[in-house]
Amino acid sequence: MSFIKQLGLASRLPATVARPLLAPQQRLMASYATETPATPFTQPVQSFLRKFDTNEPLSIIELERSVFGAPIRRDILQRVVVWQRDNLRQGTQSTKGRADVRGTSKKGAQQKGRGKARVGSMRAPHFRGGGIAFGPKPRDHSTDLPNKVQLMGLRVALSAKYAQDQLVVVDSLQALKTPKTKELQRILDTAHADNSSILIMANEPDAKLEMAAGNLSRCGVLGLDEINVLSLLKFDKLIIEKEALDELEAFLKH
């Protein structure tokens, strides 16, 4: 029985259309039904595992696709960045109104007879030294954002670093022997000499690394528990330790 007859469409089509399929056509349709074309989403996400001090590749590791291969959503990044910057605002700005400024309570001029406007108080906003009308007062600028959107923003930011070849996975950050800026500067200049700003993420707080990077304007250090979208976007390149990468994948994968 032909494909057209199996669907019950032979009575609805003209005779020229409802004729049985030829053998080559049947083989072609059977191949389409059995073969599943490979898509980019089925390919594993891979990266080099490198040495921190020399940038020498050691091996190839597989990354979690849901964390480092997520679709790039600029709208999600914008929402998370606005939410972070809102929460960073101190909200301590304050101005004095007409009831707060010092000044006399005497009437500024007589009520009638001058041919001018009435003056009730010299502390009014339109007088020099008077209060501020509708000025800012201390308030909370923080906003709310769902936790799912926050986690999705981290996945998108990490995926953007991977897609732009700005993600470097290192085996360990223990190559820094002393907390001297000169030594860290030498490693960055020799192994990562591209004049880009670098964010180093360690699995645990490293006092030597933080002290060495404290005097470098193009280098920042974050612990795994301090990761955020704003810091990921401020720096050009992300250098992350393998142990921190594993814990980050376990936390963000879904």
Order of alpha helices (4+ residues) and beta strands (2+ residues): alpha-alpha-beta-beta-alpha-alpha-alpha-beta-alpha-beta-alpha-beta-alpha-beta-alpha
